[in-house]
Amino acid sequence: MSKVIMGIQVKERMQDAPKLQSILSRYGCSINTRLGLHMATLDSCSPSGLIILEFVEGADEEIAKAEKELNALGGIVIKKMIFE
């Protein structure tokens, strides 16, 4: 089995967040760890962000489905690291 780490760069965070959250919630049982990063200050919040996901080992089919749905959103870039 392989361990998959997925990075999702969200270019329009405020616009895409509700749809993105819905997709990630659907696949929540296949996600071990989720980390969201964005630049923020007391006066402003960055329009872009980065989400890092660690998937459950062996969830290859669920990962493929989630990736397909995420790519359909547009406005995001997905990169994966796969450890055998």
Secondary structure, 3 states (H helix, E strand, C coil): CCEEEEEEEECCHHHHHHHHHHHHHHCHHHEEEEEEECCECCCCECCCEEEEEEECCCCHHHHHHHHHHHHHHCCEEEEEEEEC
